[in-house]
Each structure stands twice: as structure tokens, then as C-alpha cells.
Amino acid sequence: MAKGKRTIQFYNENGNLENVIKFLETIQKKINYINLSCVVEGKVIKVKISGPRDLQHLAIERMKDLAEKLLSI
């Protein structure tokens, strides 16, 4: 199984800090099968993931769904 690192960025369109916190807490709970590191700079959320590539793809899809629900206007 191939391993690697990847960074994905999300933009907090609504600017609500509560939604950012909820987003980060949710990915911490739901995506516990891969290594995550998060940095928030203004409205940009950078998530670095590392682990098997198939799990990276699964994690990215889940994060995109959560971001659409919590970070969009």
C-alpha cells in the first residue's frame, strides 16, 4: 500500500469561527484512521494528511462533504 503526504485547503466562506471549530472537531472525530494536522490562517484552513493513499482519498471526500455543510455560505 502506497503511503504519502498531502495538503488540502478549505476556505471558510461565511467567516463564522464557530463553524470552523465545529468542522475541526468533526473531522477529528470522524477521520481517526489517518494522521491529520490542521492550521487555520484567517479564513483558510490547511489540513495535512499522511498515511495510505486509499485512506487519504476517503478522508478527503469526507472532509469535502463536511466543508460544504459547515463552511459554505
C-alpha positions, 0 to 999 in steps of 0.5 A: 500500500502506497503511503504519502503526504498531502495538503488540502485547503478549505476556505471558510466562506461565511467567516463564522469561527464557530463553524470552523471549530465545529468542522475541526472537531468533526473531522477529528472525530470522524477521520481517526484512521489517518494522521491529520494536522490542521492550521487555520490562517484567517479564513483558510484552513490547511489540513495535512494528511499522511498515511495510505493513499486509499485512506487519504482519498476517503478522508478527503471526500469526507472532509469535502462533504463536511466543508460544504455543510459547515463552511459554505455560505 
